[in-house]
């Protein structure tokens, strides 16, 4: 597996989720399986089947989180000195040239992306258009409605 880029905040969120999966969810599903077993015949026990399915999901998520964290390349945006160039971890203020609307996004890893919090994935079309650009450049983004143009107003590393 290749490296997984994460910000410091994103890596901490994954560590917290992993801890919760191991210390809360895994013991709870083990208890649910034990309780369902106590009900008798497992071949017709819907509670047992549901608990086993949930256990499979939890174990899969734990393996996924452990893999991502072991292959993580953790980047602290505050330590980046890219001379105003849009790079992973940068917070970019943009103006949509069609609507005049101003938005601010931070370029983060796939697992951290949350548009409502202003975090966009490094693999998103907007991020791909922004990488390598500097303040004052125009980024053209292929959107479902056609090409949208954004002017880069500011690039920060916070």
PyMOL CGO cylinders between C-alpha atoms (Angstrom):
from pymol import cmd
from pymol.cgo import CYLINDER

trace = [
    CYLINDER, 0.00, 0.00, 0.00, 1.27, 3.48, -0.78, 0.3, 1, 1, 1, 1, 1, 1,
    CYLINDER, 1.27, 3.48, -0.78, 1.59, 6.22, 1.80, 0.3, 1, 1, 1, 1, 1, 1,
    CYLINDER, 1.59, 6.22, 1.80, -1.59, 7.88, 3.03, 0.3, 1, 1, 1, 1, 1, 1,
    CYLINDER, -1.59, 7.88, 3.03, -1.22, 11.66, 3.45, 0.3, 1, 1, 1, 1, 1, 1,
    CYLINDER, -1.22, 11.66, 3.45, -2.79, 12.95, 6.66, 0.3, 1, 1, 1, 1, 1, 1,
    CYLINDER, -2.79, 12.95, 6.66, -2.68, 16.20, 8.56, 0.3, 1, 1, 1, 1, 1, 1,
    CYLINDER, -2.68, 16.20, 8.56, -1.80, 16.04, 12.26, 0.3, 1, 1, 1, 1, 1, 1,
    CYLINDER, -1.80, 16.04, 12.26, -5.48, 16.61, 13.13, 0.3, 1, 1, 1, 1, 1, 1,
    CYLINDER, -5.48, 16.61, 13.13, -6.63, 13.88, 10.73, 0.3, 1, 1, 1, 1, 1, 1,
    CYLINDER, -6.63, 13.88, 10.73, -4.13, 11.35, 12.12, 0.3, 1, 1, 1, 1, 1, 1,
    CYLINDER, -4.13, 11.35, 12.12, -5.30, 12.11, 15.65, 0.3, 1, 1, 1, 1, 1, 1,
    CYLINDER, -5.30, 12.11, 15.65, -8.94, 11.62, 14.60, 0.3, 1, 1, 1, 1, 1, 1,
    CYLINDER, -8.94, 11.62, 14.60, -8.09, 8.22, 13.11, 0.3, 1, 1, 1, 1, 1, 1,
    CYLINDER, -8.09, 8.22, 13.11, -6.18, 7.23, 16.27, 0.3, 1, 1, 1, 1, 1, 1,
    CYLINDER, -6.18, 7.23, 16.27, -9.19, 8.23, 18.39, 0.3, 1, 1, 1, 1, 1, 1,
    CYLINDER, -9.19, 8.23, 18.39, -11.56, 6.23, 16.19, 0.3, 1, 1, 1, 1, 1, 1,
    CYLINDER, -11.56, 6.23, 16.19, -9.25, 3.21, 16.38, 0.3, 1, 1, 1, 1, 1, 1,
    CYLINDER, -9.25, 3.21, 16.38, -9.09, 3.46, 20.17, 0.3, 1, 1, 1, 1, 1, 1,
    CYLINDER, -9.09, 3.46, 20.17, -12.89, 3.70, 20.38, 0.3, 1, 1, 1, 1, 1, 1,
    CYLINDER, -12.89, 3.70, 20.38, -13.33, 0.71, 18.06, 0.3, 1, 1, 1, 1, 1, 1,
    CYLINDER, -13.33, 0.71, 18.06, -10.95, -1.41, 20.15, 0.3, 1, 1, 1, 1, 1, 1,
    CYLINDER, -10.95, -1.41, 20.15, -12.01, -0.30, 23.62, 0.3, 1, 1, 1, 1, 1, 1,
    CYLINDER, -12.01, -0.30, 23.62, -15.78, 0.29, 23.19, 0.3, 1, 1, 1, 1, 1, 1,
    CYLINDER, -15.78, 0.29, 23.19, -17.26, -1.30, 20.07, 0.3, 1, 1, 1, 1, 1, 1,
    CYLINDER, -17.26, -1.30, 20.07, -15.25, -4.56, 20.01, 0.3, 1, 1, 1, 1, 1, 1,
    CYLINDER, -15.25, -4.56, 20.01, -16.07, -5.50, 23.65, 0.3, 1, 1, 1, 1, 1, 1,
    CYLINDER, -16.07, -5.50, 23.65, -19.72, -4.54, 23.14, 0.3, 1, 1, 1, 1, 1, 1,
    CYLINDER, -19.72, -4.54, 23.14, -20.13, -6.81, 20.12, 0.3, 1, 1, 1, 1, 1, 1,
    CYLINDER, -20.13, -6.81, 20.12, -18.33, -9.66, 21.90, 0.3, 1, 1, 1, 1, 1, 1,
    CYLINDER, -18.33, -9.66, 21.90, -20.82, -9.30, 24.76, 0.3, 1, 1, 1, 1, 1, 1,
    CYLINDER, -20.82, -9.30, 24.76, -23.72, -9.25, 22.28, 0.3, 1, 1, 1, 1, 1, 1,
    CYLINDER, -23.72, -9.25, 22.28, -22.46, -12.46, 20.65, 0.3, 1, 1, 1, 1, 1, 1,
    CYLINDER, -22.46, -12.46, 20.65, -22.13, -14.15, 24.05, 0.3, 1, 1, 1, 1, 1, 1,
    CYLINDER, -22.13, -14.15, 24.05, -25.66, -13.10, 24.98, 0.3, 1, 1, 1, 1, 1, 1,
    CYLINDER, -25.66, -13.10, 24.98, -27.07, -14.33, 21.65, 0.3, 1, 1, 1, 1, 1, 1,
    CYLINDER, -27.07, -14.33, 21.65, -25.27, -17.68, 22.12, 0.3, 1, 1, 1, 1, 1, 1,
    CYLINDER, -25.27, -17.68, 22.12, -26.96, -18.05, 25.48, 0.3, 1, 1, 1, 1, 1, 1,
    CYLINDER, -26.96, -18.05, 25.48, -30.35, -18.00, 23.73, 0.3, 1, 1, 1, 1, 1, 1,
    CYLINDER, -30.35, -18.00, 23.73, -29.73, -21.43, 22.28, 0.3, 1, 1, 1, 1, 1, 1,
    CYLINDER, -29.73, -21.43, 22.28, -29.90, -22.65, 18.66, 0.3, 1, 1, 1, 1, 1, 1,
    CYLINDER, -29.90, -22.65, 18.66, -27.53, -20.48, 16.59, 0.3, 1, 1, 1, 1, 1, 1,
    CYLINDER, -27.53, -20.48, 16.59, -28.88, -21.62, 13.21, 0.3, 1, 1, 1, 1, 1, 1,
    CYLINDER, -28.88, -21.62, 13.21, -32.10, -19.64, 13.65, 0.3, 1, 1, 1, 1, 1, 1,
    CYLINDER, -32.10, -19.64, 13.65, -30.82, -16.89, 15.92, 0.3, 1, 1, 1, 1, 1, 1,
    CYLINDER, -30.82, -16.89, 15.92, -31.19, -13.49, 14.23, 0.3, 1, 1, 1, 1, 1, 1,
    CYLINDER, -31.19, -13.49, 14.23, -29.49, -11.67, 17.12, 0.3, 1, 1, 1, 1, 1, 1,
    CYLINDER, -29.49, -11.67, 17.12, -26.43, -13.89, 16.75, 0.3, 1, 1, 1, 1, 1, 1,
    CYLINDER, -26.43, -13.89, 16.75, -26.30, -13.33, 12.98, 0.3, 1, 1, 1, 1, 1, 1,
    CYLINDER, -26.30, -13.33, 12.98, -26.61, -9.55, 13.42, 0.3, 1, 1, 1, 1, 1, 1,
    CYLINDER, -26.61, -9.55, 13.42, -23.92, -9.48, 16.11, 0.3, 1, 1, 1, 1, 1, 1,
    CYLINDER, -23.92, -9.48, 16.11, -21.54, -11.57, 13.97, 0.3, 1, 1, 1, 1, 1, 1,
    CYLINDER, -21.54, -11.57, 13.97, -22.14, -9.24, 11.01, 0.3, 1, 1, 1, 1, 1, 1,
    CYLINDER, -22.14, -9.24, 11.01, -21.44, -6.21, 13.19, 0.3, 1, 1, 1, 1, 1, 1,
    CYLINDER, -21.44, -6.21, 13.19, -18.30, -7.91, 14.50, 0.3, 1, 1, 1, 1, 1, 1,
    CYLINDER, -18.30, -7.91, 14.50, -17.11, -8.39, 10.93, 0.3, 1, 1, 1, 1, 1, 1,
    CYLINDER, -17.11, -8.39, 10.93, -17.65, -4.70, 10.19, 0.3, 1, 1, 1, 1, 1, 1,
    CYLINDER, -17.65, -4.70, 10.19, -15.82, -3.62, 13.35, 0.3, 1, 1, 1, 1, 1, 1,
    CYLINDER, -15.82, -3.62, 13.35, -12.85, -5.92, 12.73, 0.3, 1, 1, 1, 1, 1, 1,
    CYLINDER, -12.85, -5.92, 12.73, -12.66, -4.73, 9.12, 0.3, 1, 1, 1, 1, 1, 1,
    CYLINDER, -12.66, -4.73, 9.12, -12.69, -1.08, 10.21, 0.3, 1, 1, 1, 1, 1, 1,
    CYLINDER, -12.69, -1.08, 10.21, -10.01, -1.74, 12.82, 0.3, 1, 1, 1, 1, 1, 1,
    CYLINDER, -10.01, -1.74, 12.82, -7.80, -3.38, 10.18, 0.3, 1, 1, 1, 1, 1, 1,
    CYLINDER, -7.80, -3.38, 10.18, -8.44, -0.48, 7.79, 0.3, 1, 1, 1, 1, 1, 1,
    CYLINDER, -8.44, -0.48, 7.79, -7.56, 2.14, 10.42, 0.3, 1, 1, 1, 1, 1, 1,
    CYLINDER, -7.56, 2.14, 10.42, -4.42, 0.27, 11.49, 0.3, 1, 1, 1, 1, 1, 1,
    CYLINDER, -4.42, 0.27, 11.49, -3.30, -0.01, 7.88, 0.3, 1, 1, 1, 1, 1, 1,
    CYLINDER, -3.30, -0.01, 7.88, -3.88, 3.67, 7.16, 0.3, 1, 1, 1, 1, 1, 1,
    CYLINDER, -3.88, 3.67, 7.16, -2.07, 4.77, 10.31, 0.3, 1, 1, 1, 1, 1, 1,
    CYLINDER, -2.07, 4.77, 10.31, 0.88, 2.46, 9.66, 0.3, 1, 1, 1, 1, 1, 1,
    CYLINDER, 0.88, 2.46, 9.66, 1.22, 3.83, 6.13, 0.3, 1, 1, 1, 1, 1, 1,
    CYLINDER, 1.22, 3.83, 6.13, 0.49, 7.45, 7.07, 0.3, 1, 1, 1, 1, 1, 1,
    CYLINDER, 0.49, 7.45, 7.07, 2.65, 10.32, 6.04, 0.3, 1, 1, 1, 1, 1, 1,
    CYLINDER, 2.65, 10.32, 6.04, 1.68, 12.87, 8.69, 0.3, 1, 1, 1, 1, 1, 1,
    CYLINDER, 1.68, 12.87, 8.69, 2.11, 16.45, 7.59, 0.3, 1, 1, 1, 1, 1, 1,
    CYLINDER, 2.11, 16.45, 7.59, 1.87, 19.44, 9.90, 0.3, 1, 1, 1, 1, 1, 1,
    CYLINDER, 1.87, 19.44, 9.90, 0.61, 22.38, 7.79, 0.3, 1, 1, 1, 1, 1, 1,
    CYLINDER, 0.61, 22.38, 7.79, 2.00, 24.89, 10.32, 0.3, 1, 1, 1, 1, 1, 1,
    CYLINDER, 2.00, 24.89, 10.32, 5.55, 23.65, 9.58, 0.3, 1, 1, 1, 1, 1, 1,
    CYLINDER, 5.55, 23.65, 9.58, 5.21, 23.95, 5.80, 0.3, 1, 1, 1, 1, 1, 1,
    CYLINDER, 5.21, 23.95, 5.80, 7.08, 26.78, 4.12, 0.3, 1, 1, 1, 1, 1, 1,
    CYLINDER, 7.08, 26.78, 4.12, 6.01, 26.52, 0.49, 0.3, 1, 1, 1, 1, 1, 1,
    CYLINDER, 6.01, 26.52, 0.49, 6.27, 30.24, -0.33, 0.3, 1, 1, 1, 1, 1, 1,
    CYLINDER, 6.27, 30.24, -0.33, 2.54, 30.68, -0.99, 0.3, 1, 1, 1, 1, 1, 1,
    CYLINDER, 2.54, 30.68, -0.99, 2.15, 27.64, -3.24, 0.3, 1, 1, 1, 1, 1, 1,
    CYLINDER, 2.15, 27.64, -3.24, -0.98, 25.47, -2.85, 0.3, 1, 1, 1, 1, 1, 1,
    CYLINDER, -0.98, 25.47, -2.85, 0.20, 22.16, -1.39, 0.3, 1, 1, 1, 1, 1, 1,
    CYLINDER, 0.20, 22.16, -1.39, -1.25, 19.41, 0.81, 0.3, 1, 1, 1, 1, 1, 1,
    CYLINDER, -1.25, 19.41, 0.81, -2.35, 20.92, 4.13, 0.3, 1, 1, 1, 1, 1, 1,
    CYLINDER, -2.35, 20.92, 4.13, -2.63, 24.47, 2.82, 0.3, 1, 1, 1, 1, 1, 1,
    CYLINDER, -2.63, 24.47, 2.82, -5.72, 26.54, 3.60, 0.3, 1, 1, 1, 1, 1, 1,
    CYLINDER, -5.72, 26.54, 3.60, -6.79, 28.36, 0.45, 0.3, 1, 1, 1, 1, 1, 1,
    CYLINDER, -6.79, 28.36, 0.45, -9.21, 31.26, 0.12, 0.3, 1, 1, 1, 1, 1, 1,
    CYLINDER, -9.21, 31.26, 0.12, -10.92, 31.28, -3.28, 0.3, 1, 1, 1, 1, 1, 1,
    CYLINDER, -10.92, 31.28, -3.28, -13.30, 33.53, -5.16, 0.3, 1, 1, 1, 1, 1, 1,
    CYLINDER, -13.30, 33.53, -5.16, -15.72, 31.90, -7.59, 0.3, 1, 1, 1, 1, 1, 1,
    CYLINDER, -15.72, 31.90, -7.59, -15.41, 34.18, -10.63, 0.3, 1, 1, 1, 1, 1, 1,
    CYLINDER, -15.41, 34.18, -10.63, -18.95, 33.39, -11.87, 0.3, 1, 1, 1, 1, 1, 1,
    CYLINDER, -18.95, 33.39, -11.87, -20.81, 34.07, -8.61, 0.3, 1, 1, 1, 1, 1, 1,
    CYLINDER, -20.81, 34.07, -8.61, -18.33, 36.26, -6.74, 0.3, 1, 1, 1, 1, 1, 1,
    CYLINDER, -18.33, 36.26, -6.74, -18.72, 33.98, -3.71, 0.3, 1, 1, 1, 1, 1, 1,
    CYLINDER, -18.72, 33.98, -3.71, -15.67, 33.57, -1.48, 0.3, 1, 1, 1, 1, 1, 1,
    CYLINDER, -15.67, 33.57, -1.48, -14.88, 30.18, 0.09, 0.3, 1, 1, 1, 1, 1, 1,
    CYLINDER, -14.88, 30.18, 0.09, -12.03, 28.83, 2.18, 0.3, 1, 1, 1, 1, 1, 1,
    CYLINDER, -12.03, 28.83, 2.18, -10.84, 25.22, 1.96, 0.3, 1, 1, 1, 1, 1, 1,
    CYLINDER, -10.84, 25.22, 1.96, -8.07, 23.22, 3.53, 0.3, 1, 1, 1, 1, 1, 1,
    CYLINDER, -8.07, 23.22, 3.53, -6.54, 20.52, 1.32, 0.3, 1, 1, 1, 1, 1, 1,
    CYLINDER, -6.54, 20.52, 1.32, -6.50, 17.30, 3.38, 0.3, 1, 1, 1, 1, 1, 1,
    CYLINDER, -6.50, 17.30, 3.38, -6.34, 13.51, 3.00, 0.3, 1, 1, 1, 1, 1, 1,
    CYLINDER, -6.34, 13.51, 3.00, -9.26, 11.45, 1.71, 0.3, 1, 1, 1, 1, 1, 1,
    CYLINDER, -9.26, 11.45, 1.71, -10.25, 10.29, 5.20, 0.3, 1, 1, 1, 1, 1, 1,
    CYLINDER, -10.25, 10.29, 5.20, -10.33, 13.83, 6.59, 0.3, 1, 1, 1, 1, 1, 1,
    CYLINDER, -10.33, 13.83, 6.59, -12.40, 15.45, 3.84, 0.3, 1, 1, 1, 1, 1, 1,
    CYLINDER, -12.40, 15.45, 3.84, -15.57, 17.16, 5.06, 0.3, 1, 1, 1, 1, 1, 1,
    CYLINDER, -15.57, 17.16, 5.06, -16.95, 19.89, 2.83, 0.3, 1, 1, 1, 1, 1, 1,
    CYLINDER, -16.95, 19.89, 2.83, -19.15, 21.24, 5.64, 0.3, 1, 1, 1, 1, 1, 1,
    CYLINDER, -19.15, 21.24, 5.64, -15.99, 21.91, 7.67, 0.3, 1, 1, 1, 1, 1, 1,
    CYLINDER, -15.99, 21.91, 7.67, -14.16, 23.38, 4.68, 0.3, 1, 1, 1, 1, 1, 1,
    CYLINDER, -14.16, 23.38, 4.68, -11.85, 20.39, 4.21, 0.3, 1, 1, 1, 1, 1, 1,
    CYLINDER, -11.85, 20.39, 4.21, -11.47, 19.03, 0.68, 0.3, 1, 1, 1, 1, 1, 1,
    CYLINDER, -11.47, 19.03, 0.68, -9.73, 15.84, -0.36, 0.3, 1, 1, 1, 1, 1, 1,
    CYLINDER, -9.73, 15.84, -0.36, -6.36, 16.01, -2.08, 0.3, 1, 1, 1, 1, 1, 1,
    CYLINDER, -6.36, 16.01, -2.08, -7.88, 13.82, -4.81, 0.3, 1, 1, 1, 1, 1, 1,
    CYLINDER, -7.88, 13.82, -4.81, -10.89, 16.09, -5.45, 0.3, 1, 1, 1, 1, 1, 1,
    CYLINDER, -10.89, 16.09, -5.45, -11.12, 18.03, -8.72, 0.3, 1, 1, 1, 1, 1, 1,
    CYLINDER, -11.12, 18.03, -8.72, -10.80, 21.37, -6.90, 0.3, 1, 1, 1, 1, 1, 1,
    CYLINDER, -10.80, 21.37, -6.90, -7.64, 20.28, -5.06, 0.3, 1, 1, 1, 1, 1, 1,
    CYLINDER, -7.64, 20.28, -5.06, -6.07, 18.87, -8.20, 0.3, 1, 1, 1, 1, 1, 1,
    CYLINDER, -6.07, 18.87, -8.20, -6.71, 22.21, -9.93, 0.3, 1, 1, 1, 1, 1, 1,
    CYLINDER, -6.71, 22.21, -9.93, -5.22, 24.18, -7.00, 0.3, 1, 1, 1, 1, 1, 1,
    CYLINDER, -5.22, 24.18, -7.00, -2.01, 22.20, -6.37, 0.3, 1, 1, 1, 1, 1, 1,
    CYLINDER, -2.01, 22.20, -6.37, 1.02, 24.16, -7.52, 0.3, 1, 1, 1, 1, 1, 1,
    CYLINDER, 1.02, 24.16, -7.52, -0.85, 27.46, -7.96, 0.3, 1, 1, 1, 1, 1, 1,
    CYLINDER, -0.85, 27.46, -7.96, -0.10, 30.66, -6.02, 0.3, 1, 1, 1, 1, 1, 1,
    CYLINDER, -0.10, 30.66, -6.02, -2.06, 33.69, -4.86, 0.3, 1, 1, 1, 1, 1, 1,
    CYLINDER, -2.06, 33.69, -4.86, -3.53, 35.56, -7.84, 0.3, 1, 1, 1, 1, 1, 1,
    CYLINDER, -3.53, 35.56, -7.84, -3.65, 32.49, -10.12, 0.3, 1, 1, 1, 1, 1, 1,
    CYLINDER, -3.65, 32.49, -10.12, -6.88, 31.28, -11.68, 0.3, 1, 1, 1, 1, 1, 1,
    CYLINDER, -6.88, 31.28, -11.68, -7.77, 27.61, -11.16, 0.3, 1, 1, 1, 1, 1, 1,
    CYLINDER, -7.77, 27.61, -11.16, -10.09, 25.98, -13.70, 0.3, 1, 1, 1, 1, 1, 1,
    CYLINDER, -10.09, 25.98, -13.70, -12.16, 23.16, -12.23, 0.3, 1, 1, 1, 1, 1, 1,
    CYLINDER, -12.16, 23.16, -12.23, -14.18, 20.72, -14.30, 0.3, 1, 1, 1, 1, 1, 1,
    CYLINDER, -14.18, 20.72, -14.30, -17.58, 20.56, -12.57, 0.3, 1, 1, 1, 1, 1, 1,
    CYLINDER, -17.58, 20.56, -12.57, -20.74, 18.73, -13.65, 0.3, 1, 1, 1, 1, 1, 1,
    CYLINDER, -20.74, 18.73, -13.65, -22.17, 22.07, -14.77, 0.3, 1, 1, 1, 1, 1, 1,
    CYLINDER, -22.17, 22.07, -14.77, -19.06, 22.87, -16.83, 0.3, 1, 1, 1, 1, 1, 1,
    CYLINDER, -19.06, 22.87, -16.83, -15.75, 24.57, -16.16, 0.3, 1, 1, 1, 1, 1, 1,
    CYLINDER, -15.75, 24.57, -16.16, -15.71, 26.83, -13.09, 0.3, 1, 1, 1, 1, 1, 1,
    CYLINDER, -15.71, 26.83, -13.09, -12.97, 29.35, -12.49, 0.3, 1, 1, 1, 1, 1, 1,
    CYLINDER, -12.97, 29.35, -12.49, -11.65, 30.28, -9.06, 0.3, 1, 1, 1, 1, 1, 1,
    CYLINDER, -11.65, 30.28, -9.06, -9.17, 33.03, -8.26, 0.3, 1, 1, 1, 1, 1, 1,
    CYLINDER, -9.17, 33.03, -8.26, -6.80, 32.22, -5.43, 0.3, 1, 1, 1, 1, 1, 1,
    CYLINDER, -6.80, 32.22, -5.43, -7.03, 35.09, -2.95, 0.3, 1, 1, 1, 1, 1, 1,
    CYLINDER, -7.03, 35.09, -2.95, -4.82, 33.74, -0.18, 0.3, 1, 1, 1, 1, 1, 1,
    CYLINDER, -4.82, 33.74, -0.18, -2.78, 30.66, 0.75, 0.3, 1, 1, 1, 1, 1, 1,
    CYLINDER, -2.78, 30.66, 0.75, -2.02, 29.94, 4.42, 0.3, 1, 1, 1, 1, 1, 1,
    CYLINDER, -2.02, 29.94, 4.42, -0.29, 27.12, 6.25, 0.3, 1, 1, 1, 1, 1, 1,
    CYLINDER, -0.29, 27.12, 6.25, -2.15, 26.83, 9.56, 0.3, 1, 1, 1, 1, 1, 1,
]
cmd.load_cgo(trace, "trace")
